[in-house]
Amino acid sequence: MATTVGGFLVPLLLLNAIFVAAPLLQTETTFKVGAWGDDASRNNRGVEVQIETHTYNTSQNSFNYFWVGDDLSDGAFIQFGYSLEPGNHCLRGSILGGTFTCEGPSESIPSSDARWQWQYWPDRSKPDFYFGIGPSASAGPNATIHEYSITINSLNTWSFTLDGATVAQTPFPASPSTDPALIVAEGSAGNSSQALGPARFDGLSYFDSQWKMVDSLIAASYCGISVGCVANEYGATAIGPDSLIAGFGIPKSPDGTLLWTSQEERLYVQVHPDVQFLVTSILGTQPYTGSANLELPKGMFAYISLLSADSSTPGLLGWLGASDRFQGWTGAVDSGNLTVKVLVESNASVTAVWTTDAIIPLGILLVAVLFTFGMTTLLLANRRAKRKLS
């Protein structure tokens, strides 16, 4: 059944004379801190990360969730990790159209009981989702490290794997991700002064014909619409190569800032001596003229934008009125657009190709040549005439 409280639908199930709830609806009542993987992890077909289990006492019906996940190209969202969520909970079910359905057993979960949990949201813009919660202590003892994987199985649906063993599957068709891989520590926004971990994440990886570790981590911070998030105490920061710590008491990192990169790669951009262009990356937007030799985080996009498609031709032709017109880009990208996107995975170069419109200066030169020829012919004719007269 569904009960309305404070203007929000709170799903509850009366079972054995006690209320049994689904996992906390996160779209409006939680705060998330963590990191996106690099742009190269877009369009992945699976993600995984190692998460260190951190157990501690939490208040009744609070929500602490540490997970890896993906925004999917079909509009869905999927996540898997471990949670601390004391209370009487259904261990498998769904919330669809505000109606809570329990499809499995229910248990009273103690305050420090760390359990694996997966969630699948068919439409990430709506508060409908399916979930599953593991048995007691299924996330292991305190300070132990476990690998959480979301993979596509032989049925082309999703499998959730903990330390190499499949613990759950969904019946929903799998699709590639649309955004980078994501790792998050998530807690109740109204209780942001309470503990949330912190939890450590290591080795964020994605599947693209083979498993690859990300080469950059970008700060992710989201607070929904709750006013309780304004004074939150949650943060996330890199503590080593492809390693993040997130939760209560951790220094905050502005959303969208670079936390870590494995290395910087060189991108050389050759445009035109007199043409200005912009380069936008995770480091910001910078203007350049003519050319630029850049060092950018590995695995990240760089956007190159010409500010003009026409320019005066260098040298004498330009002085006579010739102009150059942009035709396209060659090198790391082939495109005729003024703005192009380059994935910086290794040292690379991009060159703008131009054609010269020399009709006007060639016309001027032709007139000049004809004029000179005519004047020369006239002078020679005059000299011959004078010689005959003499």
Helices and strands as residue ranges (DSSP letters): E 2-5, E 8-15, E 18-21, E 30-36, G 39-41, E 46-52, E 64-71, E 77-84, E 87-90, E 92-96, E 99-102, E 106-109, E 115-121, E 129-133, E 145-152, E 157-162, E 165-173, E 182-188, G 189-191, E 199-207, E 211-213, E 216-222, G 227-229, E 234-240, E 243-248, E 258-261, E 264-270, E 276-281, E 284-289, E 291-297, E 300-306, E 310-312, H 316-319, E 323-331, E 339-344, E 348-357, H 359-389
